[in-house]
Amino acid sequence: MNGLLAIQEKHYGSDHFQIAIALINLGIVYGTSGDPQKQRELLEQALAIQEKHYEPNHFTVAIILKNLGGTYGDLGDSQKAKELFERALPIFEKHYDPDHLEVAKLLANLSITYGDLGNPQKAKELLEQASFILEKHHVHDYF
């Protein structure tokens, strides 16, 4: 995949949105291979490119924010994960709908992050909000 990335960078330039897509895909590979640090690095590069190409509140940016938040969580940086999830949440709510299943998943991730940060009350509040959405959609076995 690194060879493909080099070819694409030569063809498109290093800050083209197609390069961001390749970086995201490569980051996913590193993440599933057990290297969240490399995944973080690649997703950070992709985020910088996408923020130049799109507006900061664009849904494409929010997807990277969510994935990067999960990566920071895996790396033990719950504060940074919280910041990224909270930045992605209003974009998800606007793009999907506040009661969409994808919003519920993001709320659940944010809940876990607040728990990790030692704020069980906020974690409970977010989890209840996610559960309400899931119940509304008759999804009972998500958690």
WORA-V374662 format. One record per residue. N is the residue number from 1. RES is the residue in one letter. PHI is phi in degrees with one decimal (NA if undefined). PSI is psi in degrees with one decimal (none if undefined). Layout:
# WORA-V374662
N/RES/PHI/PSI
N/RES/PHI/PSI
This chain:
# WORA-V374662
1/M/NA/-34.4
2/N/-60.9/-36.6
3/G/-63.5/-41.6
4/L/-63.2/-40.7
5/L/-61.5/-43.8
6/A/-62.0/-41.0
7/I/-63.9/-45.0
8/Q/-65.5/-39.1
9/E/-63.4/-38.9
10/K/-65.8/-38.9
11/H/-76.8/-48.6
12/Y/-94.1/-27.9
13/G/100.6/158.5
14/S/-76.9/-11.7
15/D/-115.9/22.6
16/H/-81.3/147.9
17/F/-62.8/-25.3
18/Q/-65.8/-32.9
19/I/-66.9/-39.5
20/A/-59.5/-41.8
21/I/-61.7/-43.4
22/A/-64.0/-39.7
23/L/-64.7/-40.8
24/I/-61.3/-49.1
25/N/-61.5/-42.1
26/L/-65.7/-38.4
27/G/-61.7/-40.5
28/I/-61.6/-41.2
29/V/-61.3/-47.1
30/Y/-62.6/-39.7
31/G/-63.7/-45.0
32/T/-72.7/-18.1
33/S/-88.7/1.2
34/G/91.2/21.5
35/D/-121.5/73.7
36/P/-65.8/-23.8
37/Q/-65.8/-44.8
38/K/-68.1/-37.3
39/Q/-59.6/-45.2
40/R/-58.2/-46.9
41/E/-58.7/-46.3
42/L/-69.1/-39.5
43/L/-67.9/-35.3
44/E/-62.0/-42.6
45/Q/-63.1/-43.7
46/A/-63.2/-41.3
47/L/-61.1/-44.7
48/A/-60.4/-40.9
49/I/-67.1/-48.2
50/Q/-66.0/-33.8
51/E/-67.4/-27.6
52/K/-75.4/-39.6
53/H/-77.6/-40.0
54/Y/-113.9/170.8
55/E/-70.5/154.3
56/P/-60.7/-23.7
57/N/-100.3/18.5
58/H/-75.4/147.0
59/F/-61.0/-35.3
60/T/-60.6/-38.9
61/V/-66.3/-40.8
62/A/-62.1/-36.0
63/I/-62.5/-43.8
64/I/-65.1/-41.4
65/L/-57.5/-44.6
66/K/-62.8/-47.7
67/N/-65.1/-39.9
68/L/-67.6/-36.5
69/G/-60.3/-43.3
70/G/-63.2/-37.9
71/T/-65.9/-45.1
72/Y/-61.4/-37.2
73/G/-61.0/-43.7
74/D/-61.5/-31.6
75/L/-84.2/-2.4
76/G/88.1/8.2
77/D/-99.1/78.0
78/S/-66.2/-31.8
79/Q/-64.0/-46.2
80/K/-67.4/-38.9
81/A/-59.3/-44.6
82/K/-59.6/-46.6
83/E/-59.2/-43.2
84/L/-69.9/-44.0
85/F/-61.8/-42.1
86/E/-68.2/-30.4
87/R/-71.9/-35.3
88/A/-75.9/-31.7
89/L/-55.8/-52.5
90/P/-63.8/-28.7
91/I/-70.2/-42.8
92/F/-61.1/-44.5
93/E/-62.9/-37.0
94/K/-73.4/-42.1
95/H/-69.8/-47.3
96/Y/-89.9/-70.3
97/D/155.9/144.9
98/P/-59.9/-20.0
99/D/-105.8/22.3
100/H/-83.2/151.6
101/L/-59.1/-37.3
102/E/-65.2/-34.0
103/V/-66.9/-40.6
104/A/-60.9/-41.4
105/K/-62.4/-42.4
106/L/-66.8/-39.8
107/L/-61.2/-39.9
108/A/-64.0/-42.3
109/N/-63.0/-41.7
110/L/-65.7/-36.7
111/S/-60.1/-47.1
112/I/-60.1/-40.9
113/T/-64.3/-43.7
114/Y/-63.0/-36.9
115/G/-61.5/-43.9
116/D/-62.2/-30.4
117/L/-85.2/2.3
118/G/82.6/26.2
119/N/-119.3/76.3
120/P/-65.6/-27.9
121/Q/-66.5/-46.5
122/K/-67.1/-38.4
123/A/-59.9/-44.4
124/K/-63.5/-44.2
125/E/-59.0/-46.7
126/L/-67.6/-39.2
127/L/-65.6/-38.6
128/E/-64.2/-39.1
129/Q/-63.9/-43.6
130/A/-64.3/-43.1
131/S/-62.4/-39.8
132/F/-59.3/-44.7
133/I/-63.5/-44.5
134/L/-63.7/-41.1
135/E/-64.4/-37.8
136/K/-59.9/-33.1
137/H/-96.8/8.0
138/H/60.2/37.1
139/V/-102.8/105.5
140/H/-102.8/-19.3
141/D/-107.5/23.9
142/Y/-71.5/-40.5
143/F/-95.0/none
